[in-house]
């Protein structure tokens, strides 16, 4: 995909493509649902075409919106939830701050100390984070091991506190639900790569929905729609 001309050579207008992608990533719709909705509007778009659009543009939305995110605070809630890929459980690591704002996420095949450490290394690179003061996790024994390794590598300050208090993670468990609901209409994913690319779009739209974009309020759906169009240089 050409970053400067992301819709070049497509058979449909960029506004139609982005509408389908945005609706799929934001609402509880299957690809066939969207095919019917478009048909009601006089557009014949096969559900497999919409699937290809989502695979192409979901990661682009996530990548392009990152630079516009407001800073998160210094208190993290970290947890993992399961996602089905080809009928088998994979694990989506996620981190939010104490206000519920998404910091980062990562899909992995395993749930162990190495996976946890890889996730923290990824999350610590995001531009919209602040210096960490405290990390709250559940009782998973992998987290203390991962945190110790990060402190040895000096990626985390020694005074960063690790707390294993389950009830403090209620806000991230609530936030998992938005992502999990979106997965249900498609009944899981056919491949790891499909899951990874689609989840990037789900998470991006979730951040926009929660009002994490600078100047775009949580309740202002019109501003959210315009923002997604603007990051692709489209007039909404």
Residue frames relative to the residue before (quaternion, step in Angstrom):
aa qw qx qy qz dx dy dz
X 1.0000 0.0000 0.0000 0.0000 0.00 0.00 0.00
X 0.3627 -0.7137 0.5595 0.2146 3.55 -0.94 0.92
X 0.4217 -0.7377 0.4584 0.2605 3.65 -0.47 1.13
X 0.6835 0.4841 -0.2877 0.4645 3.57 1.09 -0.69
X 0.7798 0.1466 -0.0865 0.6025 3.59 1.19 -0.50
X 0.0479 -0.8712 0.4880 0.0234 3.61 0.59 1.13
X 0.7324 0.4058 -0.2368 0.4928 3.62 1.16 -0.40
X 0.3594 0.7526 -0.4870 0.2592 3.57 1.25 0.22
X 0.8333 0.1895 -0.2031 0.4780 3.56 -1.10 0.93
X 0.4699 0.6402 -0.4740 0.3804 3.60 1.20 0.25
X 0.4754 -0.7019 0.4622 0.2601 3.58 -1.09 0.75
X 0.7148 0.3640 -0.2371 0.5480 3.58 1.28 -0.27
X 0.6197 -0.5439 0.4114 0.3884 3.54 -1.24 0.48
X 0.6146 -0.5823 0.3959 0.3557 3.54 -1.14 0.70
X 0.6210 0.5555 -0.3442 0.4328 3.59 1.06 -0.72
X 0.6524 0.5038 -0.3064 0.4761 3.60 1.03 -0.79
X 0.6479 0.5177 -0.3174 0.4598 3.57 0.93 -0.88
X 0.7026 0.4722 -0.2744 0.4562 3.56 0.80 -1.00
X 0.5963 0.5569 -0.3559 0.4556 3.59 1.10 -0.67
X 0.6812 0.4868 -0.2922 0.4622 3.59 0.83 -0.97
X 0.6623 0.5050 -0.3058 0.4613 3.56 0.92 -0.91
X 0.6739 0.5001 -0.2974 0.4553 3.56 0.87 -0.96
X 0.6628 0.4960 -0.3146 0.4645 3.62 0.88 -0.84
X 0.6516 0.5146 -0.3304 0.4488 3.59 0.92 -0.84
X 0.7243 0.4507 -0.2477 0.4593 3.58 0.92 -0.88
X 0.7214 0.4521 -0.2435 0.4647 3.58 1.17 -0.46
X 0.8043 0.2657 -0.1096 0.5200 3.59 0.99 -0.82
X 0.5895 -0.5945 0.4214 0.3486 3.56 -1.28 0.37
X 0.3113 0.7515 -0.5028 0.2924 3.55 0.43 1.28
X 0.3246 -0.6949 0.5987 0.2310 3.53 -1.16 0.64
X 0.6640 -0.4794 0.3714 0.4374 3.57 -1.28 0.15
X 0.6506 0.5051 -0.3177 0.4697 3.59 1.04 -0.72
X 0.5760 0.5619 -0.3732 0.4617 3.60 1.11 -0.61
X 0.6929 0.4783 -0.2757 0.4638 3.55 0.88 -0.97
X 0.5881 0.5578 -0.3653 0.4578 3.58 1.08 -0.64
X 0.6782 0.4804 -0.2878 0.4759 3.61 0.93 -0.88
X 0.6398 0.5277 -0.3278 0.4524 3.59 0.97 -0.84
X 0.6634 0.4921 -0.3025 0.4757 3.57 0.96 -0.83
X 0.6302 0.5380 -0.3307 0.4518 3.57 1.05 -0.78
X 0.6073 0.5484 -0.3422 0.4619 3.60 1.08 -0.71
X 0.7163 0.4214 -0.2315 0.5057 3.55 1.16 -0.63
X 0.6118 -0.6095 0.3239 0.3864 3.56 1.28 0.36
X 0.6097 0.5378 -0.3593 0.4582 3.58 1.22 0.35
X 0.2318 -0.7700 0.5824 0.1189 3.56 -0.73 1.08
X 0.1515 0.7747 -0.5884 0.1755 3.56 -0.25 1.35
X 0.3598 -0.7446 0.5194 0.2154 3.58 -0.60 1.09
X 0.5789 -0.6161 0.4079 0.3448 3.58 -1.06 0.76
X 0.6236 0.5352 -0.3523 0.4479 3.61 1.10 -0.56
X 0.5956 0.5466 -0.3533 0.4708 3.56 1.17 -0.55
X 0.6455 0.5063 -0.3152 0.4772 3.57 0.97 -0.85
X 0.6051 0.5522 -0.3430 0.4597 3.57 1.05 -0.77
X 0.6746 0.4864 -0.3002 0.4671 3.61 0.88 -0.90
X 0.6138 0.5360 -0.3482 0.4633 3.58 1.06 -0.69
X 0.6563 0.5124 -0.3135 0.4565 3.59 0.89 -0.92
X 0.6624 0.5071 -0.3115 0.4551 3.57 0.94 -0.89
X 0.6877 0.4787 -0.2813 0.4678 3.58 1.05 -0.69
X 0.8238 0.3234 -0.1276 0.4478 3.57 0.80 -1.02
X 0.5061 0.6371 -0.4403 0.3796 3.64 1.16 -0.28
X 0.6871 0.4521 -0.3108 0.4764 3.65 0.81 -0.81
X 0.6148 0.5582 -0.3419 0.4399 3.57 1.12 -0.67
X 0.6260 0.5249 -0.3399 0.4659 3.59 0.98 -0.80
X 0.6703 0.5023 -0.3020 0.4551 3.57 0.89 -0.95
X 0.6730 0.5030 -0.2948 0.4553 3.57 0.91 -0.92
X 0.7169 0.4715 -0.2593 0.4433 3.57 0.88 -0.96
X 0.6866 0.4957 -0.3013 0.4383 3.61 1.03 -0.65
X 0.4934 0.7084 -0.4124 0.2910 3.60 1.20 -0.50
X 0.6934 0.5097 -0.2935 0.4163 3.58 0.85 -0.95
X 0.6942 0.4792 -0.2695 0.4646 3.58 1.24 -0.40
X 0.4812 0.6984 -0.4231 0.3189 3.61 1.25 0.00
X 0.4690 -0.6579 0.5167 0.2832 3.54 -1.09 0.75
X 0.5922 -0.5802 0.4097 0.3807 3.61 -1.12 0.54
X 0.3455 -0.6981 0.5858 0.2239 3.56 -1.12 0.71
X 0.5413 -0.6307 0.4335 0.3483 3.59 -1.23 0.20
X 0.6659 -0.5686 0.3502 0.3326 3.58 -1.33 0.08
X 0.6355 0.4896 -0.3316 0.4965 3.60 1.27 0.28
X 0.1324 -0.8337 0.5355 0.0258 3.58 -0.42 1.26
X 0.1590 -0.7090 0.6747 0.1299 3.51 -1.35 0.54
X 0.0426 -0.8218 0.5672 -0.0344 3.59 -0.58 1.15
X 0.1402 0.7746 -0.6010 0.1383 3.56 -0.92 0.92
X 0.2516 -0.7409 0.5932 0.1896 3.56 -1.28 0.23
X 0.1151 -0.7649 0.6301 0.0682 3.53 -1.18 0.65
X 0.4778 -0.6932 0.4559 0.2886 3.57 -1.11 0.54
X 0.1180 -0.7485 0.6509 0.0466 3.51 -1.27 0.69
X 0.3468 -0.7487 0.5231 0.2133 3.61 -0.87 0.89
X 0.0017 -0.7657 0.6421 -0.0373 3.54 -0.92 1.04
X 0.8205 -0.0905 -0.0133 0.5643 3.58 -0.52 1.23
X 0.7214 -0.4678 0.2343 0.4538 3.55 1.00 0.90
X 0.6745 0.4601 -0.2977 0.4947 3.59 1.26 -0.04
X 0.5145 -0.6675 0.4494 0.2962 3.56 -1.11 0.70
X 0.0327 -0.7338 0.6784 0.0140 3.52 -1.05 0.95
X 0.4010 -0.7537 0.4883 0.1808 3.56 -1.20 0.38
X 0.2033 -0.7665 0.6036 0.0825 3.51 -0.90 1.06
X 0.1850 -0.7689 0.6061 0.0851 3.57 -0.47 1.24
X 0.0021 0.8054 -0.5909 0.0471 3.55 -0.94 0.93
X 0.0910 -0.7756 0.6219 0.0587 3.56 -1.18 0.61
X 0.0156 -0.7581 0.6519 0.0083 3.54 -1.04 0.88
X 0.4675 -0.6398 0.5007 0.3484 3.58 -1.20 0.25
X 0.7354 -0.4430 0.2758 0.4323 3.58 -1.26 0.07
X 0.6553 0.4793 -0.3124 0.4933 3.60 1.28 -0.24
X 0.5858 -0.6124 0.3525 0.3969 3.59 1.29 0.02
X 0.4838 0.6663 -0.4401 0.3583 3.59 1.24 0.16
X 0.4739 -0.6977 0.4653 0.2686 3.56 -0.86 0.98
X 0.2465 -0.7526 0.5966 0.1300 3.54 -0.99 0.94
X 0.7490 -0.2858 0.2099 0.5596 3.57 0.75 -1.04
X 0.1744 -0.7647 0.6151 0.0801 3.56 -1.38 0.15
X 0.0240 0.7945 -0.6067 0.0113 3.57 -1.22 0.39
X 0.2891 -0.7424 0.5827 0.1604 3.56 -0.93 0.96
X 0.0047 0.8035 -0.5942 0.0357 3.59 -0.86 0.97
X 0.5295 -0.6276 0.4731 0.3192 3.54 -1.28 0.44
X 0.7891 0.2650 -0.1242 0.5401 3.57 1.14 -0.64
X 0.2758 -0.7243 0.6091 0.1681 3.53 -1.33 0.38
X 0.3924 0.7014 -0.4941 0.3316 3.55 0.15 1.31
X 0.7524 -0.3994 0.2674 0.4503 3.58 -1.31 -0.03
X 0.6421 0.5271 -0.3293 0.4488 3.59 1.02 -0.75
X 0.6500 0.5033 -0.3137 0.4751 3.57 0.99 -0.82
X 0.6447 0.5216 -0.3158 0.4610 3.58 0.98 -0.87
X 0.6600 0.5009 -0.3113 0.4654 3.58 0.94 -0.87
X 0.6387 0.5187 -0.3317 0.4614 3.61 0.95 -0.81
X 0.6443 0.5175 -0.3276 0.4581 3.56 1.00 -0.80
X 0.6648 0.4968 -0.3146 0.4608 3.60 0.87 -0.90
X 0.6327 0.5286 -0.3381 0.4538 3.59 0.97 -0.78
X 0.6489 0.5031 -0.3064 0.4816 3.58 1.04 -0.78
X 0.6932 0.4942 -0.2825 0.4421 3.58 0.84 -1.00
X 0.6535 0.5331 -0.3157 0.4347 3.58 1.05 -0.71
X 0.6366 0.5339 -0.3254 0.4515 3.60 1.26 -0.20
X 0.5213 0.6604 -0.4303 0.3271 3.63 1.15 -0.34
X 0.5295 -0.6839 0.4176 0.2784 3.55 -1.01 0.86
X 0.7255 0.4736 -0.2611 0.4257 3.61 1.03 -0.68
X 0.4980 0.6402 -0.4383 0.3873 3.61 1.23 0.29
X 0.3094 -0.6886 0.6077 0.2466 3.55 -1.38 0.19
X 0.6731 -0.4469 0.3707 0.4580 3.59 -1.30 0.13
X 0.4442 -0.7432 0.4433 0.2319 3.53 -0.75 1.08
X 0.2060 -0.7632 0.6027 0.1089 3.54 -1.08 0.87
X 0.8048 -0.0423 0.0790 0.5868 3.57 0.97 -0.90
X 0.1404 -0.7567 0.6336 0.0797 3.55 -1.15 0.73
X 0.1298 -0.7890 0.5968 0.0666 3.56 -0.76 1.02
X 0.0069 0.7890 -0.6119 0.0548 3.56 -0.89 1.04
X 0.5504 -0.5698 0.4646 0.3957 3.56 -1.30 0.00
X 0.7438 -0.4375 0.2875 0.4156 3.59 -1.26 -0.28
X 0.3287 0.7521 -0.5056 0.2658 3.61 1.25 0.22
X 0.4181 -0.7510 0.4602 0.2221 3.57 -0.60 1.17
X 0.5564 0.6308 -0.3897 0.3750 3.60 1.20 -0.34
X 0.6196 0.6014 -0.3508 0.3624 3.59 1.02 -0.71
X 0.6663 0.4867 -0.3387 0.4522 3.67 0.77 -0.81
X 0.6208 0.5364 -0.3414 0.4586 3.59 1.05 -0.75
X 0.6694 0.5013 -0.2944 0.4625 3.58 0.91 -0.95
X 0.6607 0.5086 -0.3099 0.4570 3.60 0.92 -0.88
X 0.6279 0.5340 -0.3355 0.4561 3.60 0.99 -0.79
X 0.6599 0.5061 -0.3085 0.4618 3.58 0.96 -0.84
X 0.6572 0.5122 -0.3102 0.4578 3.57 1.01 -0.79
X 0.6471 0.5006 -0.3186 0.4786 3.58 1.06 -0.69
X 0.6224 0.5279 -0.3368 0.4696 3.59 1.06 -0.71
X 0.6977 0.4516 -0.2551 0.4942 3.57 1.11 -0.75
X 0.4079 -0.7423 0.4286 0.3146 3.56 1.39 -0.05
X 0.3920 0.6915 -0.5019 0.3410 3.55 1.12 0.69
X 0.7318 0.2505 -0.1715 0.6101 3.54 1.31 -0.41
X 0.4768 -0.6504 0.4928 0.3268 3.62 -1.00 0.70
X 0.6014 -0.5985 0.3995 0.3472 3.57 -1.09 0.70
X 0.7026 0.4682 -0.2758 0.4594 3.59 1.08 -0.64
X 0.4306 0.6701 -0.4858 0.3598 3.62 1.25 0.19
X 0.2957 -0.7940 0.5139 0.1344 3.55 -0.65 1.16
X 0.1974 -0.7436 0.6266 0.1245 3.57 -1.07 0.82
X 0.0451 -0.7970 0.6022 -0.0024 3.57 -0.73 1.09
X 0.1525 -0.7701 0.6142 0.0803 3.56 -0.94 0.92
X 0.2695 0.7471 -0.5373 0.2837 3.52 0.39 1.37
X 0.3946 -0.7826 0.4280 0.2205 3.57 -0.22 1.29
X 0.6994 0.4990 -0.3116 0.4059 3.62 0.74 -0.98
X 0.6052 0.5685 -0.3582 0.4270 3.60 1.16 -0.49
X 0.6572 0.5055 -0.3078 0.4667 3.57 1.27 -0.28
X 0.3234 0.7786 -0.4907 0.2201 3.59 1.22 0.23
X 0.6704 0.5175 -0.3311 0.4161 3.61 0.92 -0.80
X 0.6643 0.4658 -0.3337 0.4800 3.62 0.99 -0.61
X 0.6154 0.5331 -0.3592 0.4561 3.60 1.06 -0.61
X 0.6190 0.5117 -0.3329 0.4941 3.58 1.12 -0.65
X 0.6675 0.5118 -0.3009 0.4495 3.57 0.98 -0.85
X 0.5502 0.6005 -0.3902 0.4296 3.60 1.15 -0.57
X 0.6288 0.6023 -0.3394 0.3558 3.57 0.95 -0.93
X 0.6186 0.5477 -0.3564 0.4362 3.58 1.01 -0.74
X 0.6767 0.4793 -0.2874 0.4793 3.58 0.94 -0.89
X 0.6671 0.5183 -0.3044 0.4400 3.58 0.91 -0.93
X 0.6247 0.5400 -0.3383 0.4514 3.61 1.02 -0.74
X 0.6634 0.5195 -0.3065 0.4427 3.57 0.97 -0.81
X 0.6317 0.5469 -0.3289 0.4401 3.57 1.11 -0.65
X 0.5983 0.6464 -0.3505 0.3182 3.59 1.02 -0.82
X 0.6572 0.5213 -0.3591 0.4091 3.69 0.76 -0.81
X 0.7145 0.4264 -0.2517 0.4944 3.59 1.12 -0.62
X 0.3510 -0.7788 0.4569 0.2481 3.59 1.35 -0.01
X 0.7620 -0.3301 0.1813 0.5268 3.56 0.90 0.96
X 0.4865 -0.6653 0.4947 0.2756 3.54 -1.34 -0.10
X 0.4896 -0.6894 0.4627 0.2664 3.56 -1.14 0.69
X 0.7997 0.0655 -0.0391 0.5955 3.59 1.19 -0.41
X 0.6317 -0.5414 0.3961 0.3885 3.54 -1.26 0.47
X 0.6673 0.5099 -0.3091 0.4463 3.59 0.94 -0.85
X 0.6178 0.5296 -0.3370 0.4736 3.58 1.07 -0.75
X 0.6480 0.5156 -0.3094 0.4675 3.57 0.97 -0.89
X 0.6740 0.5160 -0.3009 0.4346 3.56 0.83 -0.98
X 0.6918 0.4730 -0.2849 0.4652 3.59 0.88 -0.91
X 0.6677 0.4970 -0.3052 0.4625 3.60 0.94 -0.86
X 0.6523 0.5244 -0.3145 0.4480 3.58 0.94 -0.85
X 0.5831 0.5593 -0.3783 0.4518 3.58 1.08 -0.57
X 0.6685 0.4866 -0.2934 0.4798 3.57 1.02 -0.77
X 0.6156 0.5411 -0.3406 0.4607 3.58 1.00 -0.83
X 0.6980 0.4806 -0.2783 0.4520 3.56 0.83 -1.02
X 0.6329 0.5306 -0.3362 0.4527 3.58 1.00 -0.76
X 0.6831 0.4696 -0.2884 0.4793 3.58 0.88 -0.92
X 0.6064 0.5447 -0.3518 0.4603 3.58 1.11 -0.60
X 0.6501 0.5031 -0.3169 0.4732 3.59 0.98 -0.81
X 0.6456 0.5018 -0.3190 0.4792 3.58 0.99 -0.80
X 0.6473 0.5334 -0.3101 0.4476 3.58 0.95 -0.91
X 0.7062 0.4713 -0.2586 0.4607 3.58 1.02 -0.81
X 0.5300 -0.6642 0.3922 0.3521 3.59 1.26 0.02
X 0.3737 0.7574 -0.4674 0.2610 3.60 1.13 0.57
X 0.5835 0.5670 -0.3788 0.4411 3.60 1.24 -0.21
X 0.5233 -0.6513 0.4542 0.3091 3.55 -0.90 0.94
X 0.8419 0.1727 -0.1472 0.4896 3.57 -0.84 1.03
X 0.6755 0.4193 -0.2920 0.5317 3.60 1.27 0.07
X 0.2789 -0.8145 0.4898 0.1376 3.56 -0.28 1.27
X 0.6643 -0.5338 0.3698 0.3702 3.53 -1.26 0.55
X 0.7652 0.3848 -0.2003 0.4757 3.59 0.89 -0.91
X 0.6040 0.5853 -0.3476 0.4145 3.60 1.26 -0.18
X 0.1620 -0.8311 0.5270 0.0725 3.59 0.21 1.28
X 0.6171 0.5480 -0.3533 0.4404 3.61 1.05 -0.69
X 0.6571 0.4977 -0.3036 0.4779 3.57 0.98 -0.84
X 0.6275 0.5372 -0.3320 0.4555 3.58 1.08 -0.70
X 0.6411 0.5131 -0.3129 0.4774 3.56 1.01 -0.85
X 0.6649 0.5015 -0.2991 0.4658 3.58 0.92 -0.90
X 0.6264 0.5483 -0.3433 0.4350 3.58 1.00 -0.78
X 0.6571 0.5019 -0.3163 0.4650 3.60 0.87 -0.93
X 0.6552 0.4986 -0.3178 0.4702 3.59 0.99 -0.79
X 0.6743 0.5303 -0.2987 0.4182 3.58 0.92 -0.90
X 0.6536 0.5090 -0.3393 0.4457 3.61 0.98 -0.69
X 0.6861 0.3845 -0.2761 0.5525 3.58 1.33 -0.13
X 0.4691 -0.7026 0.4179 0.3342 3.58 1.32 0.28
X 0.4585 0.6336 -0.4730 0.4057 3.54 1.00 0.96
X 0.3817 -0.6974 0.5547 0.2454 3.57 -1.02 0.77
X 0.3237 -0.7723 0.5157 0.1811 3.63 -0.55 1.16
